[in-house]
Amino acid sequence: QESLLEGLPETKVERRKEPEKPLTGKQRRAMKKSLSMIMEQEQHERQLPYVHPKKQ
């Protein structure tokens, strides 16, 4: 357990440094895919309340 706890801060620091590095093509594609998925989900959630009254 102690070794795991000691390793955690290092991974957190590495994650913070990651955005500063230039992203590779694969990383950029993954970011765009995840962003587009989130945007689509948000749009659907926003549309739902307006769509339901029309259907009723």
Secondary structure, DSSP 8 states (H G I E B T S, - for coil): -HHHHHHHHHHHHHHHHGGGS---HHHHHHHHHHHHHHHHHHHHHHHHHHHHHHH-
